[in-house]
């Protein structure tokens, strides 16, 4: 049997494993605390800023900011068969909306951010299409980031906590939804979801919400409505491009190990140049005085030397 003796106490391999598991839990708790300190978010003048998942969104001023809600799954009872650290999830939702004259939520934008604090070596599950009748899907590239996009109809698009931000009786029975989702973090377990939705109950004509629009069976009128819906989603949610980085290294850092002031360098070069020209003119004059060159050659060469000043 494998064991070690520490201060007179014999530890077998099972004891060592238990100690290691305890240390891992402590480290995970420490990382969770660090993440809480690092993550910074704000909503100001309909602009959402988040350091993780990193995103900056500007919501059209026509939408009223209704507030935010947070659910920390770590404070809840773990799901059956799940360890506590695997359930350490922080969900934060930000809701913006427009209401019609009847007090119904006619359209809105819901931004959800999920941060998973669990084991980073475990891949997150893809549940984007679960329970949804998808009309269209694809990948959209925005600011060098890839987002999965989905179009679908849904009767209930809000969590219980999100419904608490809305007046009672303001929800419609059917919404047309466009979802943009980007995964983040180790194992792609964290994510950001941008949900744009509009009330389409009036156009369902008695059919269920899920059967209101059917993929591959859209009429020309419905296809045109989808295009207009998509255009409205673009104008309602704008991505803010981060500031561009200007490489100013050459402006602040000298390339030479022993740099000299620029003015002194130029002065030294000019002095050496003038000294060389004076020597050449003197040598040329000596040649002329000793009748070794003609006056014509002297004047011509002298002019060439003086042009170098």
N, C-alpha and C positions, 0 to 999 in steps of 0.2 A: 504494500500500500504506500502511495506517495504521501509524505507528510513533511512538515517543517516544525522545528521547535523554536518558539519565540518567547524569551523570558520564562522558560519553564513550562509554557503552554504548547501542547501538541496540536497542530492544525492539519487536518486531512484535506484532500482535494475538494470535498464538498464545502467545507468551511471557507476555503480560499475563494471558491466560486461565489458564495453568498456575499463575502466582503467586496469582491469585484463588482457584483451587481449593485450593492449599496453605493459604492463609489461612483458608478455610472449614473445612478439616479441623482446623486448630489451634483455631478457635473452638468447633467441635463437641466436641473433646477437652476444652477448658476447661469447657464446659457440662456434660459428663459428670462431670467432677470435682466441680463445684458440686452436681450432683444427688446424688452419693454422699455429700457432706457434709450436705446438707439432709435426706435421707431418714432418718427415725428409726423404728425398729420394736422391739417388745419382746413377750415372752410371759411373763406372770406370773399365777399362780393361774388358769390357763385363760382368761386375757383377752389377746387379740391386739390390739395398738395399732400403727397405721401412719400416718405422716404423708403418705405418697404410695405408692400410691393411698390416700387418706384414709379410714380405716375403724377402728371399734372394735367388737370382737366378744367376747361372753362365751360360752364353750363349757361345756355342762353338765358338772358335776364327775364324772358317771358315766363320762366319757370320759377315758382316760389320755393325757397329752401324750407322744407318741412321738419328737418332735424336729423339726428343720428341715433342709432341704437347699437349696443354692443352686447354680445353674448360670449362669455368665457366658458367654454365647455369644460375647462379644467376644474371649474368650481362645481360642476354637476357630477352626478354619480357616473362612474365609468360604464360604458356599454358592456353587456355580457360578453365575456371572453376577451375583453380589452384591458390592457394595463392603463393606469392613470396617465403615464407620460405619453402613451399613444393617443390619448384623448385631449391632449393639451392644444386646443384650437381656440383662436380668438377671431370671431367674426364681427366686423363693423360694417354697418349699412348706412348710407347717406341717401336721403330721399328728396327729390324735387318734383313738383307737380303743378298741373293746371286743373281748375275746376270749372265746369260749365254752369249755366244759370240755375240748373236744378241741383247743384251741389255735388254732382258726380265727378269723380276723378277721371277727366277726359283723356289726359296724356301725362306722361311723366318720365323721369329718369331715376333709376336706382343703381347706385354704385356700391358693390359689395367687395370687401377686402377680407381675405382669410389668411391668417398666419398660423402655420402648423409648427408646433414646438417639439414634435416627436422625433423619433430616430431618423436622421437624415439619410441613412443607408437604404431605407424602405421607400420604394416608389409610391407616389400618390395614385389613387384610383381615378379613372376618368369616368365621371358620372354626369357629364354635360348633357347627354341626350336621354338620360333615364326619365321615363314618365312623360315624354314630350312627343307630340306628333310633328315632326320636322317638315317644314315646307321647302326649305333650301338651306344649304350649308356650304362652307368654304373657309379659306384662309385669307385674311386681309393683312397686308403689311403696312404698319403705321410707324413712322420714325424709327425705321430699322428693327422694329419688333413685330413678331408674328402673333396675330390674334385669331382664334377660332371664332367664326361667326355662324350663328344659327337664326333662322326665322321660324316662328311657330306661333300657334294660338294656344292660350291657356286661361283657364277660369280663375285659378288662384295662384298668383305669382308672388305673394308676400308671406313671410314668416309671421308667427304670432307677435313677435316683438315689433316688426315693421308695421303691422296693422295698427299698433298703438300710436303711431304718428299721424294716423288719418282720422278724420271725423267719422263718427258712426253713421253707417248707411251710405257712405260715399263711394263704395266700390262697385264696379260694373261686374256683369256675369261673364264677360269675355273680353280679352285683350289680345291684340296682335303685338308680337314681341320680336325685337331684334336684340340678340345677345352677342357681345364681344367678350371673349375670355382669354386671359393670358396667364400662364403658369409662371411661378417664380420660386426661387430658393432651392436648396439642396433637395434632390429627389423630386423636384417639381411639385411639392406638396402644398405650397402656398399659391394663392392665385388672386387675381382681380377680375371682377365681372362688371361690365357696363351694360345695363338693361334699359333699352328705350322701348316704351310701350304706348299704345293708343287704344282707346275704347272702340270696339267694332261690333258691339252687341246689336246695334240697330240694323246692321247689314246681314245678320245671321238668319233672319226670317224664320225663327222658330226652331232651327236646328241646334244641336248641341255645339258648344264652343269648339270642341275638338273636330267636329265635322263641318264647321263653318267654311273653312278653306281646306282643300285637299290637294296635296302635291300631285302634279301632273294632270290635274283636272280643273285648273283655273281658267275662267273665261277671260276674254280680252279686257273686259272692264276690271276684273280682279287683278290681272297682271299690271295694268296701268296704275291701279291703286297701290300695288306693292312697290312700284317704282317711285311713286310720289311719297309713300311712307318712308322709303329708304333715303330719299333726298331730304326729307324733314329730319331724319335721324342725324344726317351729316351736319345740318345747320344747327342742331340743338346741342350737340356735344362736340367741342373742339379740343384737340390735343395741343398743349402748349409745348413748343420746341424748347429744349434746354439751351441756355446760353452757350454760344460757340467759344471754344478755347483757343486763344491766340498764343502761340509759342513765342514768348518774349525772352528766351534764354540768351540769344545773341545780344539783346539790348542791355542785359544786366551782368553777363558773365564774359570775362576775357578769355579768349582762346589760348593765349600764350601763358606759360607758367610764370614768367617774369615780365609782365606787361609794362610798357613805358607810356607816359602821357602822350597823346597824339600830337600835341603842339611841339614837344621837344623832338619827336621823331622827324617831323617835317623840317624843323629848324636845322637838325644835324645833317639831313640829306641835302638841304639847300646849301649849307656851308661847304660841304665836301664838293658839291657840284661846282660852286663858284671858284673854289681853290684850284680845281682841275682845269677850268677854263683859263684862269690867270696863268697857270704854268704853260699851257699850250700856246697862248698868245705871246708869252715871253720867248718861248722856244722858236716860234715862227718869226718874231722880230729879229732874233739873233741870226737866223738863216738869211734874212733879207739884208741885215747890216753887213754880213760877211760875203754878200754877193753870190750866195749859193742858190737863190731863187730870184726870179724877176719880180718887178713891182706888180705886174699884172697878177702873177700867181699869189703874191703876198696878200693883195687886196681881196682876191677871190676866196682864199682860204680863211682869211680873217673874218669875212662876212659869214661863212659857214659856221665858224666857231661861236660867233656872237649870237647866231640864231638859236643856239642851245640854251641861252639864258631864259 
